[in-house]
Amino acid sequence: MAHQDKRTFSSSDSQRQNVPYIHKVGIPPKQDLLKEFKTTVKETFFSDDPLRPFKDQPKSRQAMLGLQAIFPILEWGRNYNLKKFRGDLIAGLTIASLCIPQDIGYSKLANLPPQIGLYSSFVPPLIYAFMGSSRDIAIGPVAVVSLLLGTLLQNEFDPVNNAAEYRRLAFTATFFAGITQATLGVLRLGFLIDFLSHAAVVGFMGGAAVTIGLQQLKGFLGIKHFTKNADIISVMKSVFGSMHHGWNWETIVIGTSFLALLLSAKYLAKKKKKLFWVSAIVPLISVILSTFFVYITHAEKEGVAIVKHIEQGINPPSVNEIYFSGENLLKGFRIGIVAGMIGLTEAVAIGRTFASMKDYQVDGNKEMIALGAMNVVGSMTSCYVATGSFSRSAVNYMAGCQTAVSNIVMSCVVFLTLKFLTPLFEYTPNAILSSIIISAVIGLVDYEAAILIWKIDKFDFVACMGAFLGVVFASVEIGLLIAVSISFAKILLQVTRPRTAILGRIPMTSVYRNIQQYPEATKVPGVLIVRVDSAIYFSNSNYIKERILRWLTVEEEHLRATYQPRVQFLIIEMSPVTDIDTSGINAFEELNSSLVKRDVQLVLANPGRLVLDKLYASGFPDLIGDNKIFLTVADAVLTCSPKILQEV
């Protein structure tokens, strides 16, 4: 009878047992192979069909759909109303109260002037609001990217003695971060960020949070001479080395008291969800109170470090400051790729999280293009790398945002702040900024996720702790390198060492399952059934061949020791084998040669269409016998060992 995947069954000795086997279908036509190749390429790069909405549409409609694909605001903006704006207005004002003090603090992590942090919450959110597909994500500088950027940049230029070159390199890195992000989106290569596993991200973020917290001890304790190294040992030496002559008790009082207030507000908001706005507005209130306190007491004369001057006015253009040639171009390119990938990973994860909570879809590739565009434009308007902030996005979500208009509202508030209010921050103590950053990054240490990772997968836990310890005890870039290396190592291990299993028959059924998972499953005398749980490629074909032969050797030794009949048939269950390449087929040929020498016949059960086409194209069925490929394991066993099955 005919089958959809070109499998046919013919009468033979096996059919006299009413057992169908897969008959030779011949080498697939050239057009079928070409179609298969196109399908494979399409499924590799496109999880969906991006051109599907354009099919069978007039050109005018296609043009509009094209604009909506680039600027999603043109699509959802048609249904925007006053009710949605009310929600966005409240959410935008709320996250603005949180972002202003955070931006000033995060700019210090990046060793940049405080106004650049504010610039980065003005222009990028506006661009994202028009091009982004997430309704909930809040755009701006974030702690981890700021620390990473600051660490990598100061390896090239001193932020104090070479401030101009340092700033130019920061804008160059931001430009290339945006180019990297946009390129990945245009080429639909977003799957590359998935190579950084969840466990590695948890460890990296936790380590970065600890490192950021330790870096804030300089402002929190009022230490003037602090190490430039980020590892915990150097920081602790610097902290305790300046204990007797470098700590400022007034600064410690300010930092400790407001940190307690900030943590209390976060705890209250966590316990009572309706009071989420408390944790959002307390940072700004803390800045106002601490600034007023320093101003009236002149605490800066007692050694309390303050922000001092913040330039007033909106973003000046910085296109002429970007390095487009010379060795600094390569430095900026290298730093930009790293910062862009980390920012992309964080933003896409945040966007997907809140999209699943509200039951809507976020197009990852559109997100990358939007993030890339805003960072490219940002680099030309005196901004540094911006991305999605989890703390602000959570507040945005809790405040009832409806669309990306909340980012526009936040941007407008930042604009007003830059235009009129920056002189008010002159007496803001650095200690309050350190307290705000510490309270913000505490949530990045996700110990519950680490415990869960330990329970589920020990190798994932190694990746998690490797990234964490690498960041804490070495540096951010070393931790990132460890995270990526372990993630790749796991992928290589799973690809090159796939699982195989011995199958047995579940009593009173014709179902065959892993005997380790189902102890009641019994082996069929004279038959060894092996399942390969992976595609068979050049990277694992030799291992699979050797592993199958090892299973056979162990089984034969056991049968000889217990005086049971020897193995006459080796059945390979191939339903999990999604693909095979020429190395895999060559390994099967070598396996068959080894089995022939042992007087064991090779049988295949249920290969998929793609695998079957390649096997026939290579002539492999002619080698083992055309009647040795079956539709199911049960059919194969019925032919190979009919007397045993007739007793069931």
N, C-alpha and C positions, 0 to 999 in steps of 0.2 A: 504494500500500500504506500501511497505517496505521502510525503511529510513536508512541512513548510521549509525546513532547513536542508532540503535536497537529500534526506536520508530515505532509502528504500529498503525493503526487506524481500529477500528472494527465498525460494524453497531450496532447502539443502538438508543435510543430516540433522542440523539443529532444529529445523522447522518440523522435522518428524517428531520432535519432542515438544512442538508448539512453542518453541523459543525463538523470538526474532533476533536477528543480528543485523548490524548495519552493513549494507552491501556497498560495493565500490561505486562511487558516483563520478569518478574521473577527475582530472585536473580542472579546477574552476576556470571559466572563461576569463579572458583578460579584462573585459569590462566589469565583471563581478569583483575581481581583485582590486581594480581601480576604485570601484564604489566602496569596497570594504576599507581601503586606505583612506578615502575621503571621510568616511564615517568615523574611523579611528581618530583622525586628526581633529575633526569637529568635536568629538566627545572629550578629547584631551584638553582643548583650549576653551570650550564653551559648554558649561554645565547647562545652559539654556540656549535658546536660539535668539540672538540679539536682533536679527533681521525679521523675525516672524511678524511683528506688528506692521512692517512696511509692505508686506505682501498684498498684492491685489488692491493697492490703494492708489488714488490719483496723485500726480506729482505735487500738487498743492498740499494735500494731506501728508504726504511723505516729508515735505519740507517742514511742516509744523511739527510732525512727530520727531524729526531730527533736532529741531530747536528744543523740544520738550525733553529729549534725551540728554542734551547738554545742560539745559536749564530747567530742572524739574519744577521750579517755582511757577513756570508757565502752565503747568498741568494742575497742580493743587491750588494755585492762586485763584483760579476761576471760581472755586467753591468757598473762598475765604469770606468770613463774615465777622460781624462785631463780637459775637459770642466767643469765637476762636481768638480774636484779638485781645479780648479781656484776659483770657488765660495766658496768652503769650506775654502780655504787658506785665502781669504780676510775676510770671516766671523770669522774664528778662530783668526786671528791677531787682529781683531776689538774687539772681546769679551775678549781677553787676556788683552788688554789695559784697559778694564773696570774692569776685575776681580782682577787684582793685587792690586790696592789700596783698593777695596772693601774687599778682603780677609783679609788684614791687619787690617782694621777697624772692620770687623765682628768677628775676633778672640778676639778683646777686649770686644765685647758684651758677648762673652762666657767666658771671664776672662782667656783666654789662650794666650800663647806666639804668637806673630805675625807669626812666621814661620809655626806654625801648621795650620793657615788659608791658607797659601800658599801650604802646603803639601796636603790639602784637595781639592785643584784644580789641583793637579798633578795626583795622583793615581786613585781616583774615576772616573774622566772623561774617563780615558783610559779603565777601566773595562766596563763602561756604553757603550762606543762606540762599543764594541764587542757584548754586550748582550741586549742593549736597542732597542726598536722598533720605537722610535720617531726620526725624522730627524732634528727637530728644537730645542729641549730642550738643554739648556746649564747647565752643572752640576757644583756644587760647594757649598760652604757655603752660607746660606741665613740669612737675618736679623732676621726673626721671630723665626726660629729654634735656632739660636745662642743665642738670648735673652732667649728663653725658657730653653735651656740647661744650660746657665749661671745661671739663677734664681734657677733652681732645684738643680744644683750641689752645689752652695754656701750655700744652706740650710743644706748640709751634711758636707762640708769641707770649710774652709777659703782659698780662692785662693792665698792669700799672705803668711800667716803663715804656711799653709799646702799645698804648691804648688805641691809637688810630689804626695800626695794622691789625690788631686783634679784632676791632670792630669790623673792618673790611673783610677779614677772613670769616667772621660770623655771618655776614650778609652773603658771602660767596657760598658758604656751606648751606645756608638756607635756600639759596637759588638752586643748588644741585640736589638738595633734599626734595624740593618741589618737582624738579625735572625727573628724578628717579620715581617718585610716586605717580606722576602723570603718565610716564612711559609704561609703567607696570599696568596701569589702568587701560591705556589705549591698546596695548598688546594683549590685554586680558591674561596677564601673568600673575594675577593676585595669589594664585596657589603657592607661589614661592614663599610668602610669609608664613604659610602653614608648616614650613620646615622647622620653625621654632616651636617646639611642642608646648602644650599647655603646662606641663610640669616644669619645663625650663623657664617659661615666662613667670610662673609663680615664684620660683627660686630667684630669678633675676630681679623681679620687682621687689621682693622681700629684702634682698641684699642691697638694692639701690635705696630702699627706704631707710634701712639701718645706716647706710653711708651718709645719706642726706641728713638724717637726724644728728649723726656725729659731727658733721660739718657745721651744724647750727650751734654747736657748743661755743664757737668763737663769739657769736653775737649774744648768745644766751648768758654767757659768763663774763662778757666784757673783755675778752682776751684780745690784745692788740697784735701780738706777734704769734702767728698761728702757722702750722705746717701747710705746705701746698699739696702734700700727699693725701690721698683719700682713704688709704687702708687704715684699719682699726688700730693697729699697733702704733703707727706714726701719730695718729690723732690722740690716742691715750697718752703717749709720751708728751705731746705738746700740751695737753690739758693739765696733766699732773705736774709737769715741769714748770708751769707758770702759776701753780696754786698759791704760793706764798707772796708773789709780787705782781701777778698779772690779772687776778680775778678782781672784779669790781662789784662790791656788795650791793650798791644801788641798782646796777644792771640786773643782778641776780634776783633781787626783790621784784623788779618790774616783770622780768621774764617768767618767774615762778608763779606769781599771782595771776597773771593773765593766761598762762598755760593752763592753770587749774580751772579758770573760767571757761576757756575754750573746750577743754576735755569734758567739763560738766555739761556744757551745752550740747556736745555731741552725744553724750550718754543719754541726756534727756530726750533728744530727738530720736535716738535709736529705740528708746523704750516707748515713747508716745509719738507715733508717726505723724499725727496732726500738728505736732510742734516742730516739724522739720525746718521751718523758717527761722527758728531760734539759732540753730547751728550755722545757718547761712548768714545771718545778720550780725552775730556776735563778733566775728573777726573785724568788721568795719567799726563796730562800736568800740572794740578794744583799741583799735588804732586811734580813734577820736579821743578816747579817755586818756590813753598813754601820752599822746601828743600834747594834749592840754596840760597834763600833769608835768611833763618835762618843760613846757613853755613857762608855766607860772612859777616853777621851782628852780629854773635854770640848772636842771640836773646835768646838762651837757658840760657845765663847768666842773662838775665832780667826776668827770670821766665817763659819763654815759654817752655811748656813741649814737649819733643820730643820722638820719638819711641825708640831711643838708639839702643842697639845691636839686630840684627837679625841673628840667627845662619845660617851659610853658608853651603850648601850641601843638598843633597836630603834626602828623608824621611828615618830616622833610623827605624829598626824593633821595634815593641812595643808589640809583643805577650806576652812576659814575664811580661808586666805591667798590663795586663788585669786580673781582679779579677775573678777567677774561683771557689772560695770557700769563706766561711765566710759571715758575715753580709753585707759586701760591695758588694758581688755578688747580693744580693736581692735589694740593693739600686740601683745598676747599671741596673738591670733588670727592675725595676719599672720606672726609668727615661727613659730608652731606649725605652720601649713600647710607652710612651707618645710622645717622640721626633720622634720616627719612624712613628707613625700614622699621626702626623702633617706634617712631611716631605713628607709622602706618599700622603696625601690629596692635598698638594700644587703641587707636581710633576705630579700626574695624571691629575689634572685640567689643568695645563699648557700644558701637552702633548696633551690632547684632544682638547684644544682650537686651537692650531696651526695645528693639524692634520685636523680639520674641515676647516680651512682656505685654506689648500693645497689639500683638498679632498683625504685624505688617512686614513687608519684605524690604530689606536694604540691599541694593545692588552694590556688591563689593567693588566692582570695577569702576562704577560711577563715583563711588566714594573716593577711590584713589585719584581719579581725575580731578575731583573737587578739591581734595586736600593738596594735590600737587599744584593746581592753579593758584590756590590761595597762598601757598608758600612762595611760589615764583613771584606773584604780585607783591607779597609781603617783603621779599628780599629787596625789592625795588622801592619800598616805602619805609625803610628803616626798621623792619621787623625781624625777629629771629624765629626759628622753627616753632610753629604752632600746630597743635593737634587736638584731639578730643580729650577733655579732662574728665576723669571718672567722678571726682567729688562734685564738680560743677554740674555734670550731666545728671547725677543722681538728684541734686537739688532741683535742677530744671524739670526733671520728671515728676518729683514730688510736688513741685509748685503748680503743676497742672498745665505745662506747656502743650500747645496743640500742633505747632509747626515750627519751622526754622526761624520764624519771625522773632522768637525770643532772643535769638542771636543778634538780630538787628537792633532790638531794644537795648540789649546789653552794650552793643557797640555805640549806640547813641549816648548812653550814660558815660561811657569811657571817653567819648568825644568831648562831652561837656566838662568832664573832669580835667582832661588835658588842656582844654581851652581856658578854663576859669579857676580850677581848684588846686592845681599842683602846688602853688606856694603854701597851702595849708599843711602840706606833708613835710615841710622843712624840718620841724622839730620831732618827727616820728622817730622813736628809738629803734635801733636795730634789734633790740631784744624782743620787741613785740612781733617783728617780722619773723624772727627765728621761732618764736612760740607758735605763730600761725602755721609755719611750714612743718614744724614737728607734729602739730595736731593733725595736719592734712595727710602726712605720709604714714602715720601710724596704721591707718586702714590698709595700706599696701602690704603689710606683713600679714599674710593670710595663713596663719598657722593651722587653721581648721582644714584648709585645702591640702596642706602638706601632710597632715595626719591621714586624710582620706587617700592621698596618693600612695602613702606607705602601705595602707591596707589593701589597695587594689593592685599595684604594680611596683615591685621593689626596684626594677630598673629605672622606671620613671622617677622614683624617689632619689636614686643616685643622680639623675640629671638635675632634679630640683636642688638638691643640696650642693652639687658641684657648682651650679650657677650662683647659688647663694654665698657659699664660702669663697668663691673666686672674686666676687664683687667686694665682700667685706674684708678679706685678708689681702687682696692684691689691688685690683682697680676695676673700674666699671668696664673697661674694654677687655680685660682678662676674663671677667665674669661672663661677658657677652660671648667671647670666643669659646669659653668652656660650654656655655649653654648651646651654642650652635654646633659645636663639635660632638657633644653627647647626643644631641638630637639626630645628627647625621649618622652617628655610630649606631644608634638604635634602628634607623631605617635600613642601613647596610646589613645589620645583623638579621633583621627580619626578612630582608630580600635574599640574602645569601644562605641563610639557614632556616628555610621554611619548615613547618611542622609536617610530620607524616604520622600515620596511625594505622594500627592493625585493626581490621574490622572482623566482627563476629556476628552470627545470626541471633536476633532476639527470638527466644523460644516461642513456638506456635505462630510465627509470622514469617514473611519473606523480606523483612527489614534487616539491614546490616548496619551496625553502628560500632563506634570505637569501644574496644573491649575494656579500656581503662576507665572510660566514662560509664559504661554499662557492664558491670562485672558478670551479670547473668548471661551476657552474649557469649555464644560458643563458637569455636572455630570449626570449619568444615574439614574433615579428614582429606588429606591429599591436596588441599587448596590453601594458598596463603593470599589473603586479600589486603592490599595496602592502599591507603588513600593519601594522595598528595594534596596538601592544603594551600596551594600557591600556583601562580603562573610559573612556567618553566622557561627560564632565560639563561643566557650565557653565564650570569653571575651565580646561579644556583644549580645548573644542570648537573655538573659533576658531583656536587654534594648529594643531590637527590638520587642519582644513580648509585653512589656508594652507600647511602643510607638504606636504600631498598635491598641491596645485596647483603648488607649487615643484618637487616631483619631476617632475610632468608637464611643466612648462616646460623643465626641464633636459633631459629625455628628448627632447622635440620639437626642441630646438635641436641636440642630438646627431644625431638622425635626419636633419634637414635638411642638416647639415654633411656627413654621410656618404651622402646620397642614398638613404636607406632609406625604406620605407613609413611613413606617419604612424601615430600611435596612434589606434585607432578605439574601443577598449574600455579602461576603467579598472576593474580588478577589485580590490575591497577585501577582503582576508582578515580575517574578523572573529572567528575562533575565540578569540583572546586577549581580546576585548572582552566583559567580564563583565556590563556594565550600560551603559545610556545614559539620559540625562534629556532633558527637552524642549529644552534648549539644544543638546544634541548632535544631536537630530533636526532642529532648525532649521538647524544648521550643515550637515547632510547635504543639506537642501533647497537651501541656498545653493550648496553644492558642485555639486549636480546642475544648477542654473541656469547656473553658470559653464561646466560641461562641455557643456551643450547649445549654448551660443554657440560652442564650439570644435568642435562636431560630434563629440563623444566621448560614448559611452554608459557610464553608471554601472552596475556589476554588483556584487552583494554575494555573498560566499561564506561559508557556515557560521556564520551568526549564532546565538548561544545562544537558549534558549527565552525567557528574560526579555527579551532584546533584541528578539527576533522579535515577541513579544506587543506590546511598546511601539511597534514600527514599524507593525504592522498597526492598532493602536489609533489611531495618528496619520494613517493613510491614506497613508503614504509609499510602500508598494509600488505603489499606483495611480499615483503620480507618475512612477516610473521604469519601470513595467511589471511586471506580476505574474510574468513569466517571466524576471526578472533577478535572482532570488535562488536560489542554488544550494547544494547540500549540501557540495560540496568545490570547491577551486580547480581541480582537474583537470576536473571536470564543467563548470565555467564556461568554462575554456579550450577544451574540446572543442566547446562550442557556438559560442564567439566566433571560434575559429580552427581549424575542423575539418581543413582541408587540411594544416596543419602537423603536427597530432597523428597523422594517418593515416600519415605517413611514419615514425613511431617503430616 
